[in-house]
Amino acid sequence: MAAEPATDSRAYVEKALQHIARLRSTGPNPFDYFQWADETTNILVSRFGPESDEVKAFRLAVADRGRTVDQRGILDNMTLGLHGSWGIWARLDRAERVLRQILGRPT
């Protein structure tokens, strides 16, 4: 018997939340981080729709360039750093808060 689609989606969101700990423990590698962020975005889009508040909040947490015009950011092929307010660790903190809110868990 197949599970309800919403239940499956919730399980994927929970798995994405759990994956944050693994990313933190491995550095994280920017490639692994962006792969996780893209997969999680796709899950949220399929569950809530591309223009949903959930997707917008997650994208803001993980994908905003956070760099000045003079700096090469995510889309300009520069490796994303770990430290600072737009480093990977801060992005993971923001993503964790968003995913917990989506699941209705306390932050």
N, C-alpha and C positions, 0 to 999 in steps of 0.2 A: 504494500500500500504506500503510495507516494505521500510525502508530507505536503502540507499547504505551502504555496509559493511564498507567502509572507513569512512563514516559519523558516523556510530555507533562506530567505533574504536576511532574516534576523541572525541566523546562524553564521552567515557570511560576514555580517557586520561585527559580530562577536569575535570571529576569527581574525578579522582585520585589527580589531582592538588588541587582541592577544599578541598579534605579530609585532606590535610596537616594542614589546620587551625584547624580542629577538633582534630587532633592528638596533636597539640601543646597545645590546651586548656585543654586537659585531662591528661597532665603530660609529655609525653604520657607513657602509659603502654607498656613495651617492647613486650608483646604478641600482642597487637593491632598494634604496629609498624611493626613487622615482618609479620603479616597477610596482612597488607596494602602493604608492599614491595613485598611480593610474588604475590599478586593479580595483582599489577601494572606491575610487570615483565611479568606475563603471558599475560596480555593485549598487552604489547609491543612486545612480541614474536609472538603473533598471527597476529599483524598488520605489523611488519617489518621483522620478521624472527629471529631465535635464534642467528645467528652470525652477526646481524646488528650492525651498529655503535650506534644506539639508545639504544639497549638493553645493549651493552657493557658499554656505558656511564652511564646508570641508575644503572647497577649492581655495577660499580665502586663507584658511589655516595652513595649507600645504603648498600652494602654488604661486602665491603672490611673489613677484620678483623681489621686492624689498631692497632694491638697489637703486642707486642714482642713475641718471641718464649716461653719465660718464663711465659707469662700470658695466662690464659684461656679465649679464645674469644668466638665468636658466636657459633662456632661448638662444643665447649667444654662445653656447658651447663652452662655458666656464664651469669647472667643477664647483659644486656647492660646498661651502665650508661647514664645519660642525658647530662653531661657536657664534655668539652674537644673537641678536633678536630675530634674524632671518637665517640663522644656521639650521642645520638639520635637527639638532636636539630641541631647539625652541619650536620648530615646526611640528615635531612629534608630540611635544607637550600640548600644543594647540589642537592638533588632530585628536589626541586622546580625549580632551575635554569635549570636542564636538561629537565624537562617536559615543561617548557616555551620555551626552544629552539626547542623542538620537535614540539610544536604547532605553532612555528614561532612568538611567542610573545616576546616583549622586556623583558630582565631580570632585 
